[in-house]
Amino acid sequence: MKTVSIHDAKSNLSKYIAEVKQGQVIYIGPRGKAQVRLIVEQPPKPKRKFGALKGKISAKSLNYDKHSDPEWQQMVDDMYNKPLL
């Protein structure tokens, strides 16, 4: 942990950014009294889009119509012929 003054931080900002990228924790404040912490910003994770494959995958596209398991075939037939709820 390193604490630097605002004047020093303005003068050596690129140096302190490089140190923070390497894992050093740096606090900045007037006359060396910590008020602000310099950190590396992590890019936000993209939000998940539910239903992105809706209409693109079906039992027919996966070739499940000609499955040899009779229980599976019954489920596929139910999916095509009966309401789900």
C-alpha positions in Angstrom: 0.0 0.0 0.0 1.3 3.4 -1.0 -0.1 6.8 -0.2 0.8 9.8 -2.3 -0.2 13.5 -2.4 -2.4 14.9 -5.1 0.5 16.9 -6.6 2.7 13.9 -6.8 -0.1 11.8 -8.3 -0.6 14.5 -11.0 3.1 14.6 -11.8 3.6 10.8 -11.9 0.2 9.5 -12.9 1.4 7.2 -15.7 4.0 5.7 -13.3 1.3 5.0 -10.7 -1.1 3.5 -13.2 1.6 1.1 -14.3 2.2 0.1 -10.6 -1.6 -0.4 -10.1 -1.7 -2.6 -13.2 1.0 -4.8 -11.5 -1.1 -5.2 -8.4 0.1 -2.3 -6.2 -2.5 -0.5 -4.1 -2.1 3.3 -4.3 -4.1 5.8 -2.2 -4.2 9.5 -3.2 -5.0 12.5 -1.0 -4.0 16.0 0.1 -0.7 16.1 1.9 -0.5 12.3 1.8 -3.7 11.6 3.7 -5.5 8.8 1.9 -8.9 9.8 0.4 -9.0 8.0 -3.0 -7.8 4.6 -4.1 -6.4 4.2 -7.6 -7.6 0.9 -9.1 -7.7 -0.9 -12.4 -11.1 -0.9 -13.9 -12.4 -4.2 -15.0 -14.6 -4.1 -18.1 -18.2 -4.9 -17.4 -19.3 -8.4 -18.4 -21.8 -8.4 -21.2 -25.4 -9.1 -20.0 -26.7 -12.5 -20.9 -29.4 -12.4 -23.5 -31.9 -15.1 -22.7 -33.7 -16.6 -25.7 -30.9 -15.9 -28.1 -31.3 -19.3 -29.7 -35.1 -19.2 -29.8 -36.3 -20.6 -33.1 -32.9 -21.7 -34.1 -32.8 -25.1 -32.4 -35.5 -27.6 -32.5 -36.0 -31.3 -32.2 -36.0 -31.6 -36.0 -32.8 -29.7 -36.4 -31.1 -32.0 -33.9 -32.4 -35.1 -35.7 -34.3 -36.4 -32.7 -37.3 -37.5 -34.8 -35.5 -40.8 -35.7 -34.2 -41.7 -32.2 -34.2 -45.4 -31.3 -35.3 -44.9 -27.6 -39.1 -45.3 -27.4 -39.3 -43.1 -24.3 -37.4 -40.3 -26.0 -39.6 -40.7 -29.1 -42.7 -40.4 -26.9 -41.3 -37.1 -25.5 -40.6 -35.8 -28.9 -44.1 -36.7 -30.1 -45.6 -35.1 -27.0 -43.6 -31.9 -27.7 -45.0 -31.7 -31.2 -48.5 -32.8 -30.5 -49.4 -31.6 -27.0 -49.2 -28.2 -25.3 -46.3 -27.9 -22.9 -48.2 -26.6 -20.0 
